[in-house]
Amino acid sequence: MRAVPAPKVWVTGLTVGAIAAVAVLAVQADKGTKPHAVAAAPSSSASAHSTPTKPKAPAAVPDGSGTGRRIVYSLGQKTVWLVDASDAARRTFAVWPGTVSPDPGTYSVGTRTEGPITGSDGVKIEHVVYFSTASGANIAFSNAVDGSSPPPASGTRTGGIRMKTADGSALWTFGTAGTKVAVVE
């Protein structure tokens, strides 16, 4: 008579087989197509239809914004950079400032409110990262819950610096309490 393996051995065999299958699938997925950028210099003999366009590179982190891990906000460019400890920009994005702007200088992230809350302009916002006050208004980065970026209501004093939802999430994760914020022209 033939001995039947105990159920514990079956479970172990099934587990080992499942792990091997997942490993094979992971290796195959890793070998799949990956996005990559290709930059090519246009040649004079190429037609306009065959010349690839080079994507616009984000602006470099502004000079005079300090060093080390920080959030850089350019008033003139209406742009934010999330800069790591090696001074490399990890994310760059456009923002929509309110009607009250901070003075150029260096600040630190203070209070943070995940939200949602209602902003001074009546819009539901989240990921609110406060770092200054100016002319009696709190200055903070945030994003509208619905993803919109309406212009501030006429006559409303607001220090909210709005961004797209994904950028708001990234800034929320990056801008913990005490993170340096450099405001430049």
N, C-alpha and C positions, 0 to 999 in steps of 0.2 A: 504494500500500500504506500502511496506517495504522501509525503508530509506537506501540509498546507501551511505557508508562512503565516505568522501571526499578523493580525490587523495593523499593529504598530509598524511592522516592516513595510506594509503596503502604503501607509500614510507617508513614511519616510521616502519611499521610492517615488510616490506621486509629487511630493514637495520638491525633491531633487530635480525631477523632470520638468516641473513648472518653472523653477528657477533657471534651468538651462534654456528653456524656450524663451523666457523673457530676456535673457542675456543675448541670445541670437537675434531677437527682434530689435533690441537696443542697438546692437552693432550694425544691423542693416539700416536702421533709421539714421544712424550717425553718418552712414556713407551716402545718404540721399542728397538731393540738390540743396545747396545753401545759397542764400542771397549774397551777392558780392558786387562791389562797385567796379566799373571799368572806366578808366579815363583814357580818352584817346585824343590826340591832337588833331584838329581838323586839317585835312590836306587840301590844297588848292584844286586838285583834280576831282575831289569827291563832290558828289551832288549834295544839295541840302537835305535830301531825303535819306541818304546813307550815312551821314555824319552823326555819330551819337552826341547828345548834348551832355555837357559836364554838369552835374548837379551843383547848385550854389552851396558853397561851404559856409557854415555858420561863422559869423564874425568872431575874431579872436577875443579872448578875455581882455577887457580894457586895461591899458597901462594905468598904473596908479591905483589899482584896486586892492593892493596888498598881496600877501602871500599866504599859502596854506589853505586849509579847508575853509570854504566860505561860500556865501550866496552873494553874487554880484548883481546889482540892479543899475542899469544905465537909464537915466531919465530921458536923455535925448534919443536913444535908440529904442526905447520902450522894450527892452530885452532883459532877460534874467539868465545868468549862468550859474549852474551848480558846479563848484570847483572842488576837486578832491585835494588831499594833503600834498600831492605831488605837483600841484598847480595846473592840472589838466582839467579842462571843462568836460564834465560827464554828461551834462544835458544843457541845452540852450533853447530858449523859447521866447516868443513874443508875449507881451502882457498889455493890458488895457488899464492905464492908471485912472484914479479918481480925480477929483478936482483939487485936492490938497496933496502936495508932494513933500517928501522929506528933503532936508538940506543934504547936499553931498557930505559924506563923512562915513565913519565906521560905527556900527551899532551891533547889538547882540539880540538874538531871538529871546523874547521874554515869555509872555503868556502864549499858550496855544489852545485853541478850541476846535475840537474835531467837528462839531456841529451835527446836524444842520441848525443854523440860527438865522435870524433875519438881519441882513446888513442895514446900514444907515440909509440906504436907498430903497429899502423895502423888498429887496431880492433875497431869496433863501440861499445861503452860502454855507460852505463847509471848508475844512482844512484851513482854518484861519490861523495865520502865523504872525503875531504882533511883534514889531521891532522898534517902533518909534511913535512920537506924537509931533504934530506940527499944527500951529494955529488952532489949537484946541481939538484937533481930530486925531483919532488913533490911526496909525499907519500900519497896514497889515497886508500880507499876501493872502489871497483866497480864490476859490472858484465857485461859480454859481452851481447849485445842485442840478439845475436843468441844463447845464453846459452853455448857457447864453452869456453874452458879454454886452449887455445893453449900456449905452452911454449914460452917465449919471444924469439924473433928473435936473432940469434947469433950476439953479439956485440952491441945490443941495450940496452941502459940504461933506465930502466923503474922502477918506484916506485909503480906501480899498484899492489894491492893485490886483486886478482880476486876471485869470489865466484859464486856459482850457482845462477840463476835468482831469485828464491824464497828467498834465503838468502840475496841477494842484496836488494830486496824489504823490507825485515824485518829490515836490518841494516839502510836503508834509513829512514824508519819510526822512528826507535829508536834513531839514531844518529843525532839529531838536533844540530844546532850551539851551541857551548859551552859544549856539552857532553864530559865528561872525557874519554880519551883513554889511557889505561895502556898497555904498550908494555913490555913483559917479555921474558926472554930466553926461 
